[in-house]
Amino acid sequence: MATNLDEDNSLFNFVVQDGYGVKGMVDLGLSKVPAPYVQPPKERIDKQNSRMCPLQPIDLSKLNGPEHDRVAEEIVRAASTLGFFQVVNHGMPIELLEKLKDTAHMFFGQAPEKKAVYLKGASPSPLVKYGTSFVPEKEKALEWKDYISMTYTDDVEALQQWPQECKEVLLEYLKTSVMMVRKLLEVLMENLGVKPDHSKIDALIGSKMVNMNFYPTCPDPGLTVGVGRHSDLGALTVLLQDGIGGLYVKVEDDIENVGKKGEWMEIPPVDGAIVINVGDALQIISNGTYKSAEHRVRTTSTKSRVSIPVFTMPKPSEKIGPLPELVERDGARFRELVFQDYMNNFFSNAHDGKNSLHFAQVKN
């Protein structure tokens, strides 16, 4: 299908509404970044003036042995400072991780009409959504990304309604990820002085979703972003990134031997490692102890990149607020609110930087 890449409305319809995505646009042949994708200078990622995060991956298998306390301390320190860390020996077979990346490339390599079946408003299932950018109707500059998102209700619905090409491997990945999230939350809750009972953890991760993200090659990565700066909404996010790299996190406060406040640093790809990051809901219930850091993704000119996150979140009807034990000790830094209201604020302000923590903060 031919389209005039110089006409913004025609391009928007082709990429967003007709479901060709950024990949479809790139496949037409591009020598420059189309105007709707050019980010304002302050939102661009300067790869030359950023550095790699020096934190080493945490060996999760040692939580079950005599080094439990030391490993737990590493997890707590990372969650309390940068809000990001990587784990190895996490229980996910390397074969599964490789199959996930292959599956993502295979899915996005399909003919456009195969993917467009799942476009918002047309998808045969409310659990599956295919799209591009974040909220393209609202954003001032579009993101260089296509994605498919699958909400988990139960195994039966997942196997019935998720795309045939990827449902089984993604379901295995999601279920293994949730087991890991539970283990990490037990450590983090215990550090707060709160008994890590199942009901508290269940409330924090009542909703689960898995995405496959695809970042096609870009003729000028310095002008674009794959994902703009944002913090995640939920409790913990589990992320598989491929070997290309491009995930950047903002240092919220000075961290000794790591980075300075306001600095953006890259989370380097490590073979066999999984990235974990704290979300807003966990920062709120921890009364600010754990940090939900802003992060973003750079595009690449050499090879298309994939990443596969699992998001664990409270159910929309769940009330979230600082744990009473922490409020009694330190006073409330965040107010209690229904998670659906928090999500509504997040999405309604998507065009202004996707971070809603200020919405929940207690005003002095």
C-alpha positions in Angstrom: 0.0 0.0 0.0 1.4 3.4 -1.0 1.3 6.4 1.3 2.8 9.8 1.3 5.2 9.9 4.3 5.2 13.7 4.1 1.5 14.1 4.9 1.1 13.7 8.6 -2.6 12.7 8.5 -2.0 10.1 5.9 1.0 8.7 7.8 -1.0 8.6 11.1 -3.8 6.7 9.4 -1.4 4.3 7.8 0.6 3.6 10.9 -2.0 3.8 13.7 -5.5 3.3 12.3 -4.8 0.9 9.5 -2.5 -1.1 11.7 0.7 -1.1 9.6 2.7 0.2 12.6 6.1 1.6 12.6 7.4 -1.5 11.0 5.1 -1.1 8.1 6.3 2.5 7.7 10.0 1.4 7.9 9.4 -1.4 5.4 8.3 1.3 2.8 11.9 2.6 2.9 12.9 5.6 5.0 15.9 7.9 4.6 14.9 10.3 7.4 12.6 10.3 10.5 9.1 11.5 9.6 8.1 14.8 11.4 5.5 13.2 13.8 8.3 11.0 15.3 10.8 13.8 15.9 11.1 14.3 19.6 11.7 17.7 21.3 15.4 18.1 22.1 14.8 17.6 25.9 13.2 14.2 25.3 15.9 12.8 23.1 18.5 10.3 24.4 22.1 11.3 24.1 23.9 7.9 24.0 27.3 9.5 23.8 26.9 11.4 27.2 25.4 8.5 29.1 27.0 5.5 30.7 26.2 2.0 31.7 24.7 1.2 35.1 27.5 -0.4 37.1 25.3 -2.6 39.3 26.0 -6.3 38.9 23.1 -8.8 38.5 21.8 -10.4 41.7 22.0 -14.2 41.9 18.4 -15.0 42.9 19.2 -18.7 43.5 21.1 -17.8 46.7 18.0 -16.6 48.4 17.4 -20.2 49.2 20.7 -20.8 51.0 23.0 -19.5 53.6 23.6 -16.2 51.7 19.9 -15.3 51.9 20.4 -12.2 54.1 23.1 -10.8 51.9 21.1 -11.3 48.7 18.0 -9.9 50.3 20.0 -6.8 51.3 21.1 -6.4 47.7 17.5 -6.5 46.5 16.3 -4.0 49.1 19.2 -1.6 48.4 18.5 -1.6 44.6 14.8 -1.2 45.1 15.3 1.6 47.6 17.8 3.6 45.5 17.8 3.1 41.7 14.5 1.2 41.6 16.0 -1.1 38.9 18.1 -4.3 39.2 18.9 -7.4 37.2 18.7 -11.0 38.3 20.3 -14.2 37.1 19.7 -17.8 38.1 16.0 -16.8 38.4 14.5 -20.1 37.4 13.6 -19.3 33.8 15.3 -21.7 31.4 17.6 -19.9 28.9 15.8 -21.9 26.2 12.6 -20.1 27.2 14.2 -16.7 27.0 15.6 -17.4 23.5 12.3 -18.7 22.3 10.5 -15.6 23.6 12.8 -13.3 21.6 12.4 -15.5 18.5 8.6 -15.5 18.9 8.5 -11.7 19.2 10.5 -11.3 15.9 8.3 -13.9 14.3 5.0 -12.2 15.4 6.0 -8.8 14.2 7.4 -10.1 11.0 4.0 -11.3 9.9 2.0 -9.6 7.2 0.3 -6.4 8.6 -3.2 -7.7 8.2 -2.4 -10.7 10.5 -1.4 -8.2 13.3 -4.1 -5.6 12.6 -6.7 -8.2 13.6 -6.0 -7.2 17.2 -6.2 -3.5 16.7 -8.0 -1.6 19.5 -11.7 -1.5 18.7 -11.4 -4.4 16.3 -9.7 -7.1 18.3 -11.8 -10.3 18.7 -10.8 -10.4 22.4 -10.9 -7.7 25.1 -7.7 -9.4 26.5 -5.6 -8.7 23.4 -4.6 -5.3 22.0 -2.1 -4.5 19.2 -1.0 -1.0 18.6 1.8 1.5 18.2 3.3 4.3 20.4 1.6 4.8 23.8 -1.5 7.0 23.3 -0.9 8.1 19.8 -4.1 10.3 19.7 -2.7 12.5 22.5 1.1 12.4 22.1 2.9 15.5 20.8 5.6 13.2 19.3 5.0 9.5 18.5 7.1 6.7 19.8 9.1 4.4 17.5 7.5 1.2 18.7 4.9 -1.4 17.9 3.5 -3.8 20.6 0.9 -6.4 21.4 -0.5 -6.6 24.9 -2.2 -9.6 26.5 -4.1 -9.4 29.8 -4.1 -12.5 32.0 -7.3 -13.7 33.6 -6.7 -17.5 33.8 -4.9 -20.2 31.8 -8.0 -21.3 29.9 -8.9 -17.8 28.6 -5.2 -17.1 27.7 -5.0 -20.3 25.6 -8.3 -19.5 24.0 -7.9 -15.8 23.2 -4.2 -14.9 23.1 -2.7 -15.1 19.5 -2.0 -18.6 18.4 1.6 -17.7 17.4 2.7 -16.8 20.9 0.2 -17.9 23.5 2.0 -20.9 25.0 5.4 -19.4 25.4 4.1 -16.2 26.8 1.9 -18.0 29.3 4.8 -20.0 30.5 6.9 -16.8 30.8 4.1 -14.9 32.7 3.5 -17.7 35.2 7.2 -18.1 35.9 7.6 -14.3 36.2 4.8 -14.1 38.8 6.5 -16.8 40.9 9.6 -14.7 40.9 7.7 -11.5 41.7 6.1 -13.2 44.7 9.6 -14.2 46.0 10.9 -10.6 45.5 7.9 -9.1 47.2 8.3 -11.3 50.2 11.8 -9.9 50.6 10.7 -6.3 50.1 7.7 -6.6 52.4 9.8 -8.2 55.1 12.3 -5.3 55.0 9.4 -2.9 55.7 8.7 -4.8 58.9 5.5 -6.2 57.5 4.7 -9.9 57.6 4.7 -10.9 53.9 1.4 -12.7 54.0 -0.3 -13.9 50.8 -3.3 -11.5 51.0 -1.1 -8.4 50.9 0.9 -9.8 47.9 -2.2 -10.9 46.1 -3.7 -7.4 46.5 -0.6 -5.9 44.9 -0.4 -8.3 41.9 -4.1 -9.0 41.3 -3.7 -8.0 37.6 -1.1 -9.3 35.2 -0.3 -8.4 31.7 2.5 -9.4 29.2 3.6 -7.3 26.3 5.8 -7.9 23.3 7.5 -4.7 22.1 9.1 -4.3 18.7 11.5 -1.4 17.9 12.2 -1.3 14.2 15.5 0.1 12.9 15.5 3.9 12.7 17.4 6.1 10.3 18.3 8.6 13.0 18.0 7.3 16.6 19.1 10.6 18.0 15.8 12.2 17.0 13.4 9.6 18.3 12.5 7.5 21.3 11.3 3.9 21.4 9.5 4.7 24.6 9.4 8.1 26.2 10.1 8.8 29.9 7.6 7.2 32.2 7.3 5.2 35.4 5.4 1.9 35.6 2.0 1.8 37.3 2.1 -1.4 39.1 4.1 -3.4 41.8 7.0 -5.0 40.0 7.8 -5.2 36.3 9.7 -8.2 34.9 11.5 -7.4 31.6 13.4 -9.5 29.1 15.5 -7.4 26.8 17.6 -8.7 23.9 21.3 -8.1 23.4 20.9 -4.8 21.5 20.4 -2.5 24.6 18.7 0.8 24.8 16.9 0.8 28.2 17.7 4.0 30.2 16.8 4.8 33.8 16.9 8.1 35.6 18.8 8.3 38.8 16.3 9.9 41.3 18.8 10.8 44.0 22.6 10.6 44.4 23.6 6.9 44.8 27.1 6.3 46.0 29.2 4.4 43.4 26.3 4.3 41.0 25.2 7.7 39.7 24.2 11.3 40.4 20.7 12.7 40.7 19.2 13.5 37.3 21.6 11.3 35.4 20.3 8.8 32.8 22.1 5.5 32.6 21.7 2.5 30.5 20.8 -0.9 31.9 23.1 -3.1 29.9 21.9 -6.3 28.3 23.3 -9.4 30.2 23.0 -12.9 28.8 20.4 -14.8 30.7 19.5 -11.9 33.0 16.0 -10.5 33.7 15.5 -6.8 34.5 13.2 -6.0 37.5 11.9 -2.6 38.3 9.7 -1.1 41.0 6.4 0.4 39.9 4.3 3.3 41.4 2.0 1.0 43.4 4.9 -0.4 45.3 6.4 3.0 45.9 3.0 4.1 47.3 2.4 1.2 49.6 6.0 1.3 50.8 5.4 5.0 51.7 8.3 6.0 49.4 10.8 3.5 50.6 11.0 1.8 47.2 11.6 4.0 44.1 9.6 3.8 40.9 12.1 5.4 38.6 11.5 7.1 35.3 12.9 5.1 32.4 12.8 5.2 28.6 14.0 3.4 25.5 16.4 4.5 22.7 15.9 3.4 19.1 18.7 1.7 17.1 19.8 2.1 13.5 21.5 -1.3 13.2 19.0 -4.0 14.0 15.4 -4.2 15.2 15.1 -4.7 18.9 12.5 -6.6 21.0 11.7 -6.5 24.7 9.1 -8.5 26.6 7.7 -7.1 29.9 5.4 -8.7 32.4 3.4 -6.1 34.4 2.0 -7.0 37.9 -0.5 -4.6 39.2 -3.3 -4.3 41.7 -6.8 -4.9 40.4 -8.5 -1.7 39.2 -11.0 -1.8 42.1 -8.2 -2.3 44.7 -7.5 0.5 47.1 -3.8 1.4 47.4 -2.1 3.5 50.1 0.9 3.4 52.4 0.9 0.4 54.8 -0.6 1.4 58.2 2.5 0.2 60.0 4.6 2.7 58.0 2.2 5.6 58.3 2.2 5.1 62.1 6.0 5.3 62.1 6.7 8.0 59.5 3.4 9.7 58.6 1.7 9.3 55.2 3.6 10.5 52.2 0.9 9.3 49.8 -2.8 9.2 50.1 -5.0 6.1 49.7 -6.9 5.9 46.4 -8.6 3.4 44.2 -6.1 2.1 41.6 -8.6 2.7 38.7 -8.5 6.4 39.6 -4.7 6.3 39.5 -4.7 4.6 36.1 -7.2 7.1 34.7 -4.9 10.0 35.8 -1.9 8.2 34.3 -3.5 7.8 30.9 -5.2 11.2 30.7 -1.8 12.8 31.2 0.2 10.5 28.8 1.1 13.4 26.5 2.8 15.3 29.4 5.2 12.6 30.5 3.8 9.4 31.9 4.3 9.8 35.6 1.4 10.1 38.1 3.1 9.7 41.5 2.4 13.4 42.2 -1.3 12.6 41.9 -1.1 10.3 45.0 1.3 12.4 47.1 0.1 14.0 50.3 0.3 17.8 49.9 2.1 19.6 52.7 
